[in-house]
Amino acid sequence: MKKRVLASILVVLLAVSLIAVGCTPKEQTPADEGTETVKVGAIFPLTGSAASTGVKLKYAVETAQEIINGEHPEIDLPLAKDAGLPGLGGAKIEFVFGDHQANPEIAKSEAERLIQNEGVVGLIGCYHSSSTKPASATAETYQIPFVAGSSSSAALTERGLKYFVRVAPHDGMETEFFFEYLNFLNDKYDAGIKKVAVVYVDNEYGVHAAQMVDKWMEEKYAAQGYEKVADVKYPAGASNVDTEVQKVKGADPDIIFHASYINDMTMFVNAYKQFNVAPKAVISYCGGFQDPQFIVNLGDDANYFSGSNATIPAIIENVEVLKKINEIYKSKSGVDFDGPSLEDFASAMVIADAINQAGSTDADAIMKVLKEATFEAPYFMTGKIKFGEDGQNQFSASAMTQVIDGEYQAVWPEGNQTAEPVPDIPEWSNR
């Protein structure tokens, strides 16, 4: 009798344990040395209004994939020397692409497709912060890692997500960087820059950039004499910005902070010329100005505009490992790395390195590495990437760059200069 009771108890306990296993939010499937391919999703705007940018980001990720899966002993970079991921027995990494078309709803559905149908173990992307937000929320629901490359909205790392990290500096960090650059211009060149206008696209990226200006003005820079004289928001997909430019002209700012994409930025510069808007400086958040197409689109009219940038051709020439990586990238894209493409290259390298160090495709094992490791990044001026508790990379690789004589130059900090800045944009009639 006692034996039958004991057997019954064991059967019940076994059933309960199986039910418990079935109720877990995800199945943990660590990889071992038998794994042949590890899939990671990469979501970018490959068609639509930002396709020219998205395609370059895709080439950057494909460059990372080629370096990881091939043998490149000439490149002094983790995962370059041996083929595949040594921590997983040489398994290859495959980046599976999704196209969000600059549409946040599509970004969400692409994240779901890649997770459910393609079996990816992590995600990277999405350039547009407004698309990164829902895609990374989806990754959080499925409990898989998301490494954002170039998305800059400060709000992305303020959500308390467990499975999200970001490489690029956020717009709060960039805004402080902008004001400190203005202090440099005022102190060294007596630039007299005090009146600030903010021009921004009406989406996640632009709105949060504008909010960061208000934040830093209140916390620090209003006390130093800076004054915001215009707040000009324009709709995403705008085909004419004459009204917005006339608002800027009426405010007569010394400096314009711009949060715009390449097509918008081109349109604004043309309108600035038409209406003779020539402040002392125009500084762009990561976005339109950083794309070399900015100079192609505008020719000499691109001169004197400025913005933060992770890299430019003049920097590439001075960094040997970046120069070698850029050769591979340029063979695919036909152009040099710009800031966003290098940041998304970094996101691909970092998630692959984390998987390799974890020796597993288990999400929590990967996230443990992402949150605890310091990643080698000799292609950045800082040389490393380290994520804080909120998932934000603690080392900003940005330099202030300016177009001078048709070429991007690093103008600040002084230790990284490739040219001195032009502290006061000439009137359009004097160019």
Secondary structure by P-SEA (a helix, b strand, c coil): caaaaaaaaaaaaaaaaaaaaaaccbbbbbbcccccbbbbbbbccccccaaaaaaaaaaaaaaaaaaaaccccccccccccccccccccbbbbbbbbbbccccaaaaaaaaaaaaccccccbbbbbccaaaaaaaaaaaaaabbbbbbccccccccccccccccccccccaaaaaaaaaaaaaaaaaaccccccbbbbbbcccaaaaaaaaaaaaaaaaccccccccccbbbbbcccccccaaaaaaaaaacccbbbbbccaaaaaaaaaaaaaacccccbbbbccccccccccccccccccccccbbbcccaaaaaacaaaaaaaaaaaacccccccaaaaaaaaaaaaaaaaaaaaccccaaaaaaaaacbbbbcccccccbbbbcccccccccccccccccccccccccccccccccccccccccccc
